Amino acid sequence: MPLDAIQRHLQQQFGVYYSEMGVYNWIRRFSQEAVNRVANFHPIVGDTWIADETVLKVGGRNIWFFDVIDEKTRYLLASRLSTSRTIKEAALVMNEAKRRAGKSPQRIITDKLAAYIDGIELVFGAETKHIQSKPFTDVNSTNIIERFHGTLKDRTKIIRGFKNMQTAELLTDAWLVHYNFFKEHETLGNVPPAQKMGIATPFKDWAEVISQAKVAMPVKPKFLSVMRTKPILKRKHPKRKLKGLKQRAYIVASLTTLRK
């Protein structure tokens, strides 16, 4: 939903006006709160993962968005923004997925990008079978992650791209939280992936994120010292004599004489 639409909704529903910048600051604040709270969450995922990459607009440039999703639970394990598609970038996103899951997969399906071959080998070793595939196939398809990319791009079209990498990283991480914990999936029985696992989650919706957020309260001073001072009296300054008073009197007298 665009910022101006959120602004109108708040005004219509609650009769209050908030600037677009105020709404945007709320989004940034509670997005960071949600991302921080799921940082150490370990999902129960399957043994087949799917990895892919797509292009997002960041600061007017094309940036690569890597991500890894679990085939069984549809849980998004990791994502990464990068200006290139190198072995290093592929290895970094795989390592993050491994850290979150707490294990290595038995199989991982990717597209034909060559960087995945060495990137997966570096992180998982020979224990994980790497399958190179493509979308729209009956076996070992990457359709699941392609659908997620479509959903993500529908969202980024509304905001017309990200202004910088910092904002892009925060909001894409927040979108992963939304996708994993709040968004209902028809293939999972209309429940989010995290809820389908049957384990305790940090929150159930954005309302809980906001209600549980830490709010910094103003510190009240213990003692209030009052200093007594004498009232400041306004002094009346003497009227200053106009400069050239004698010359002006002479000119006026001269003009009067001429008129006579």
N, C-alpha and C positions, 0 to 999 in steps of 0.2 A: 504494500500500500504506500503511495507517495506521501511525502511529509505534509503537503497541503491538504490531502484527504484526511490524514490523522488529525490535523489541526481543526478541520471543519467538524469532524466527528466529536472531538472533545467539546467544542463550542456548542454543538447542537444537543449533545447528551447531558452535559454538565453545566452549560451556561457560563463557561470560563474560556478565556482566550489565552493561548500560549503561542509564542513565536515559533517559527519553523526551526530556528537555531536551538531553542529550548527543547523541543521535541527530539531533535537530532542528538543533543547532549544526553538526554535520557536514554536513547537507544545505545549510545556508546557506553554509558555507565553500566547499564544492566546487562549488556552483551558481555562486557568484561567480567562482571560478577558471575554470570553463568559459565563462562569459559573457565574461570578460576576454580569453580566448585566441581567441575567434572574432570579436572586435570589428572586426578589419581583414581578415577573410576575404571575398574577393570571388568569389561563385559565378558560374558560367556559366549564365545563364538564357535563356529564350525571349523572344519579343516580345509575348506576351499575358499580362497580369496580371489577377488578380481581387482585388477589395477588398470588405470587408464589415465589419460590426460586430455584437457580441452583448453581452449583459449578464452581469456577474459580481458576486458579493457580496463587498464589501470593507468591513470594519468595520460590518457590518449595513446598508450602503447599496448601492443598485444603481449600478454603475459601468460605463461603456461601454468595451468592448475592441475597438479597431480593429486590423485586420491586412490584410496584402497578401501574396498567394501567387502564384508563377509557375505558369501552367497546364501548361507542358511538363514541368518537372522536379519539380513539387510542393514546391519549396523555399519556405519562409516567409521573405519578405524583410524584413518589419518588423511591429511591433506597437506599440500605444500604449494606455494607460489614461487615461480622461478622465471628468470629471463631466458633460460636455455633448457634443453632436454638432454643433459649429459648423464654419464654413469653415476657421477656423484649425486645428482638430484634424485635419480631413481633409487639409489641406495639409502638416501636420507629419509625418503617417505616410507620405504620398506622398514627401516629401523624403527621409525616412530610407530608404525602399525604393530610391529613385534613387541615394543615396549607396552603399548596399551593393552594388547591381548594377553601378554604374559606368556606367549608361546610362539612357535613357528607353525605355519600351515603345512599340510601334506602336499597340497597342490596350489599353485597360483596361476591364474589366467590373465594374460595381457594381450595387447595388440602386437603388431610387428616391429615396434620401436626397438632398435638394436641396443639401446642403453639398458633395457630391462635385463638382458641376458647376463651381463657382468654384475649389474646392481643387485640382482636377486642372489647370485652366487656369492657375492661378498657378505651379504647379511645372513642368509639362511643356509648356505653351504649346499652340499649334495643331497641333504635329507629332503629338501623340498623340490617337487617336480614342477618345472616351469613349462607351461603350455602356451604357445603363441597362437592366438585365434583372431577372430574378427566378429563384429555384430551380425545379427540376422542369420545365424546358423543354428542348426538343431542341437548340436552337441558342443559343449565348452564355449558357449556364446558370451559376449561381453554386454549383452542387452541390458542387464540389470544396472550397470553403472552408466550406460548411455542414457537411460531414462532419468537417472539422477542428474546428469549433466543438463538435460532438457529442462528439468525443474529449476535448477540453479540459474540457468540463463534466462528463464522467464522472469526470475526475480531481479537479476541484474539489468534487464532491459528497462525496468521501471525506474531504477536509480541512474540509468544512463552511464554505467561504468563507475569505477572508483577513482577518487582524486589522487591517492598515493598508495604505496605498498603497505604502510602502517595501517591505514583504514581498511584496505582490502583484506589484510591478514586477520584483523579483529572481526570484521563482519562475516567473512567466510567461516571462521572458527565458530562464531555464534550461530551461523546457519547450520553447521554440523550438529550443534547442540539441539537446535530446533528439529532437525531431521531425525535425530536418534531418540530424543526424549519426548517430543510433543506431537510430531506429525503422524497421523494415522496412515497405515499401509493396508490396502485392501487385501494383498496376498498374505498378510499376517493376521487376518481377522479383524481389520480396522482398529489396530492398536499400534503404538510406536514400537520400534525394535527393542528398546531398553525394557519396556514393560512386558514384552513377549518372553523375555528371558526368565521372568519370575523371580528376580532378585531386587533388593532394595535400591532405590534410585535417589539421588540428591533432591529431586523435586519432580512434580508432575506437570506443571505448566508455568507460563511466564508470570502468572499472578503470584506463585510461590517464590519465584526468583526475586520479585520486587519486595514481597512482604518479609522475606528473610534476609534481605540485604542489610548490611551494616550501615547505619546512618550516624554520621559524626554530629554529636550534640555540642552546642556551645558550652564552653567552660564558664561556670559562674564564679566570680571572685568571692573568697571567704570574707574578706574585710573590705569595707568601702571607706576610704579615708576622705574626709572633707576638709579642705583648706579654707580657712576664713581670711578673707582679704578685705581691705578697705575699698569702698566703692570708688570707681574712677569717675571723677567729676569732669565735665566738659568745660574747658576754659574758653572764655570769650576773648578773642583776639581783638586788639584795637584796630579800628578802621584805618586802612592804609591811605595815605594821601596820594591823590592821583598825580602821576608824573606829568610834568609840564603844565601844572595848573595856572601859573602866571602867564605862560605863553598863550594858553587857551583864552584866558580873560582878556588879554590884549587883543587877540583876533576878534573876539565877540564885540569888544568895544569899538574896534575899527570898522567892522561891518555895520554897526548901528550908526556910526557917524556918517558913513557913506550913504546910507539910506536916507538920512535927513537931508 
